[in-house]
């Protein structure tokens, strides 16, 4: 697997894991348009769209710090907000991430940490073990 394939793999894995996580949390299939319409996804009063806008502006580390400092891992809406945050990050190209002091590996690591901290840690077995 070459470098580009590995990055695409990370994006596909996170996208698929968000779908699985959503299905487990809500008992229904994830539809991306639905998340934008419902607008119920937030962490400590900060809406998902605000986090995504920060990512798009290159404020990735700042957005992640706010998210992780405020998240309540027992609330499924907050866990899903973080999952959508990492999904959005995984869709960014490596150049954008690197220009903003981030990487695809950090996206994957952050998503794995989210699963570990939440009640969904059993899903970690779905990730390919690189070692």
C-alpha positions in Angstrom: 0.0 0.0 0.0 1.5 3.3 -1.0 1.3 6.6 0.9 -1.7 7.9 -1.0 -3.6 4.7 -0.7 -3.0 4.7 3.1 -4.5 8.2 3.4 -7.5 7.2 1.4 -7.9 4.2 3.6 -7.9 6.3 6.7 -10.7 8.5 5.1 -12.8 5.5 4.1 -12.3 3.8 7.5 -13.4 6.9 9.5 -16.4 7.5 7.2 -17.5 3.9 7.6 -16.9 4.0 11.3 -19.1 7.1 11.7 -21.9 5.3 9.9 -21.6 2.3 12.2 -21.3 4.5 15.3 -24.4 6.5 14.2 -26.4 3.3 13.6 -25.4 2.0 17.1 -26.2 5.3 18.8 -29.5 6.0 17.1 -30.7 2.6 15.8 -31.0 4.0 12.2 -29.0 4.5 9.1 -26.8 7.6 8.9 -27.8 10.1 6.2 -25.4 13.0 6.0 -28.1 15.5 5.0 -29.9 14.6 8.1 -27.2 15.8 10.4 -27.2 19.3 8.8 -31.0 19.5 9.1 -31.3 18.4 12.7 -28.6 20.8 13.9 -28.8 19.1 17.3 -25.1 18.1 17.3 -23.1 20.3 19.6 -20.6 20.2 22.5 -21.1 22.6 25.4 -23.3 24.9 23.3 -21.0 25.0 20.3 -22.7 23.7 17.2 -21.2 21.1 14.9 -21.3 23.7 12.0 -19.1 26.0 14.1 -16.5 23.3 14.6 -16.6 22.5 10.9 -16.2 26.2 10.0 -13.1 26.4 12.3 -11.6 23.4 10.4 -12.3 25.0 7.1 -10.5 28.2 8.3 -7.5 26.1 9.3 -8.1 26.4 13.0 -8.0 22.6 13.4 -6.0 22.4 16.7 -8.0 25.2 18.3 -11.3 23.5 17.3 -10.1 20.1 18.5 -9.0 21.5 21.9 -12.3 23.2 22.4 -14.1 20.0 21.5 -12.0 17.6 23.6 -12.0 20.0 26.6 -15.7 20.2 26.6 -17.1 16.9 25.5 -19.2 14.7 27.7 -18.5 11.2 26.5 -21.7 9.9 28.1 -23.9 11.9 25.7 -24.4 10.3 22.3 -25.1 13.6 20.6 -21.7 15.0 21.8 -19.9 11.8 20.8 -21.5 12.0 17.3 -20.5 15.7 17.1 -16.9 14.6 17.6 -17.3 11.7 15.2 -18.6 14.1 12.5 -15.7 16.5 13.4 -13.2 13.8 12.6 -15.0 12.7 9.5 -14.9 16.2 8.2 -11.2 16.3 9.0 -10.6 13.0 7.2 -12.1 14.5 4.0 -9.4 17.2 3.9 -6.4 16.6 1.7 -3.0 16.0 3.2 -1.7 19.4 2.0 -4.5 21.3 3.8 -3.9 19.3 7.0 -0.1 19.7 6.8 -0.4 23.5 6.1 -2.5 23.7 9.4 -0.1 21.5 11.5 -2.2 18.3 11.3 -2.1 15.0 9.6 -4.3 12.1 8.5 -2.6 10.0 11.2 -3.7 12.5 13.8 -7.3 12.3 12.5 -7.3 8.5 12.9 -5.7 8.8 16.3 -8.2 11.3 17.4 -11.1 9.2 16.2 -9.7 6.1 18.0 -9.4 8.1 21.2 -13.0 9.2 20.8 -14.0 5.5 20.7 -11.8 4.6 23.6 -13.3 7.4 25.8 -16.9 6.7 24.9 -19.0 3.6 25.3 -18.2 2.5 21.8 -14.6 1.3 22.4 -15.7 -2.2 21.2 -15.7 -0.8 17.7 -11.9 -0.5 17.7 -11.6 -4.1 16.5 -12.9 -2.9 13.1 -9.7 -0.9 12.5 -7.0 -2.7 10.6 -4.0 -3.4 12.9 -1.0 -1.9 11.2 1.5 -3.7 13.3 
